């Protein structure tokens, strides 16, 4: 199999991102900041040999993908398997609110987010079971090409955990994804992937957007210890 390169990208920022709310299944558009982030990334990718653009069907990922696809005059192909993890009855609540109302669930989630799911939500295992086949199908159909794939924070971390052989129970402890972050994954074949770039935000504008910083929220509570 000829080398296939995947530009695996998280969507830009949303209003709920700034409020640190659970919004996996919630359909929310990009904020102005998120559109600016995606625009800077589009400039960075412009000129690369991108053959196709795929995205989760949610508004924030589709909008990001359309901004990235514009310089290449490409249409965006939605793929349902690339959706974000659903947090069930935690959706649209802040992390503090969830911790206060559902402490038992939060404790179980912190212990093993790969097999545990909040009421009405998805486990990390369930997300991997739909997202990994979707990504590998894209790789299969674009052998020897470069492709943009726009997805979500948890989904990308779970995909990378699976592709690189990390313990998926630790995906929230060990991996982060900033808004509009760029990851580059090369595939020699469908079972051999190499991470070339991770969570890169060097396209952020120094004048108008926050610079990459040590995560203060959005990861597991292990980081706050």
N, C-alpha and C positions, 0 to 999 in steps of 0.2 A: 504493500500500500504506500502510495506517495504521501509525503508529509502534509498533513492538514493542520492549519492554524486557526484556532478559535479565539476571537477577541471577546472574552466573557465579561460583561459589564453590568454593574448595578445601575438601576435607574437613578435619576437625579433627585434632589431633595424635594420633600413635600411639606405642607404645613404641619401634618401630623408627625413628620420626622422631627421637626423642631420642638414639638411638644412632648416627644418621647412617649407616644401612644402606640399600643399594639394595633397594627393596621395591615395584617397579612392579607386577609380576604376583603378588606374594605377598599372600595374603588375610589381613589382620590387622585386628583391631577397633580402635576408638578407645580411647585411654587415658582415665583420669578427667579429665585436663587437656583432652583433645580434646572430651569430652562437655560440659565446662563452657564451652569456647569456642563450641561449637555452640549451647548454651543461651543464651548472651549474644547471639549473632547472631540467634537466633529472636526474642528480645525486641525487638531493633532492627528486624526486618522486620515484626513484628506490626502489623497495621493497614494495611499496604500492600495494594493490589489484586492479590494474587497469584492467578493463575488455575490454575496447574498446577506440579507439582514433578517434575523428572527427575533421574536420577543414573546414574552408572556402577554396574554390578551388584556391585562389590566391597563387602565388609562395611563398610569404613570410610566409603565414600561413601554407602551406603544408610542406615547409622546416622545420619550427619550429616543426610541429607535427611529422614529420619523426624522428627528433632528439629525441623527447620525447618518441616516440613509440619504438625506437630501443631496449632499455633495456628489454622491455616486449615481444619482437618478435611479435609485432602486426602490421597489416596493417593500413594505415590511410584512413578513410572514408570521402570523400569530401561531403560537404553539401552546396549548392548554397545559401541557406537562411542565412548563417553565413557570407556572404560577407560584406565588409566595405561599408559605405555610399558613394555614388557617389557625387562628388562635381561639376559635369557638366563642364562648361567652366572655372572653377577655377583650374581644375586638373593640377598639376605639377607647378603651380605658387606659389611663396612665399606669406605669409600672408601680407607682406608689399605691394607687387605688386597688390594683390587682393584689398586691401584697397584703393590704388590709382586709380585703373581702374574701380572698381565697388562699390563706396562708398554707393550708395543707397541700393544695395543688401546686403552689409555687415551690414548696420544698421538694415535692416529687419531680417537678420539672427541672429544678436545679441539679438534682441527683442524677437524672438520666433523661435528658430531653430527646434522646433518640427513640426510646420506646414509649415514653409517657406522652399523653395528649390531654389538654384541658377539655372539659365537657363541650362536646360539639366541635372540637378542633382536630388537628392532625398531629401525628407524631413525626419526628424526623425520618423514621423508617418509611412512613407512608409517602412523604415528599420524595425521598430518594427513589422509591419504587416507580414513581411516575416521571420524575425529572431526568434521571439517568438514561432511561430508554429514549426519551425525547432528544437529549443531547447527542447520544450515540447515533441516532437515526440521521441527525443533521450531518455529523461527521461522515457517515456512510454515503450520503448523497452528495458530498462535496469533497471527494478524495482529491488531494493535491491542491486545494484552494484555501483561501482565507475567508472567514465568515464572522460577522458580528452577531453575537447572541446577547440579548438584554434580558436580565432576570432580576432577582431580588436577593436581599441580604442573606437570609437563612438558606434559601434554595442554593445559592452559589456556594456557601460554606459547606453544605451537605454534599454537593457535587464534587467539590475539591477533596473533601474527606474521602469519598468513595474512590475517586480516580487515583489519588496518591497513597491510599492505604492507611490513612490516619484512623485512629479510634473515633468513630462517629459520635460516641457518647460525650466526647470532649469538644465537639465543634464550636460550641459557644464559648468555651474557655480559650481555645487555641487560635481561632481565626476571626478576623474582623473584616468588614467591608464598608468603606465610606460611600456616601452618595456619589454617583457617577464614577466610581472607581474602575480602573482598567486592570483586568487580569489577562494574561496571554498563556494559552495552553496549546502545546503542540502534540498531535497524535501521530505516532508511527503506525499504529493500527488501533483497532477498537479496544484493546486491553492494555495498551502502553501509552500513557500520557505523561508529558513532562511540563511542569509549571515553569514558565520563562519569566513571568512578571506577576506580581501579586499586589493587589490593593493600592495601585499606583494612582496618585492624584496630582502629579506634577503639572497637569494642565490647568489646575485651579488658577484663577487670576489673583495675584497678590494684592490688587487694589480693592476688589469688591467682594471676594469670597474668603471664607475662613481657610487658613492653612491647615494641613494635616497636623494632628496633635495626638497626644496620648489619650486613648479612649477613657472618658469619664462616665459614660453611660452606654447602654445598648448591648453590652456583653453580659455574661453571667455574673451573678453576685460574687463568684470566686474572686473577681478582680477587685472587689471593694474590701476584701479582707486585709 
